[in-house]
Amino acid sequence: MLEEIKSWRHAFKIDPARPLSERWIADICESGTDAIIVGGTEGATIDNVTECLAAVRRFSVPCVLEVTELESLSPGFDAYFIPVVLNAHNPAYISGLHQQALKAHGQFLKTAEVIGEGYCILNRDSSAARRTNADAALDLDDIVAFSRFSESVLRMPIFYLEYSGTYGNVDVLKKVSQILEEAQLFYGGGIQTPEQAAEIATWADTVIVGNAIYEDKEEALKTVNVVKETTRQGKLR
Ligand code: 1GP
């Protein structure tokens, strides 16, 4: 699965606690995006997560669960992203909940389907930052050091710059993209327009679009082609 994920340029992240109509799910699944990530900071339950999975499964697009709630972990996804929040001051979000999740559900998870994300939360006003008590007031050197720690020490296959709810600092993105050698760079946060998506796609391996799908569906859908058409700069792989 990891090999396939490496080729992803664009993904939509849908929040299981925010229901979408069938027509809407069809539009995003058939948009040409590389994957649907089911994930949200609050309100993920076994019921709404399995409803999302069932709705997305009517289409051929891969569907991944980003595990944020112990009780919402359910079988049937193509992969499970496990966010390790590197700048969390609440240790439960670094390893505590993850260990509990694997204790409860490890038996049905195949190793190849479990994918770690070194997560760095950079919008201090986001619910993710509040929930994890993340130290989001980081300067460029701090963030670069986290990216190195994630890749070189933890050997995380993914490093995720998470600006959830706000458009991030492109200089930070560019710098981190030049630092990482092997890890796949995910960027998520505040992408509302195709122009923003193109700017991010220049430096990120994978562009994640979340809120925009609830706020301006047509603009959100346009991000797919723009990302696919943008050449990733700064790294030869
Ligand atoms: C959230 O990174 C994703 O986890 C996407 O962010 O919702 O701000 O697009 P937005």
Boltz pocket constraint, residues with backbone or C-beta under 6 A from the ligand:
constraints:
  - pocket:
      binder: B
      contacts: [[A, 13], [A, 161], [A, 162], [A, 163], [A, 164], [A, 165], [A, 166], [A, 187], [A, 188], [A, 189], [A, 190], [A, 191], [A, 208], [A, 209], [A, 210], [A, 211], [A, 212]]
      max_distance: 6.0
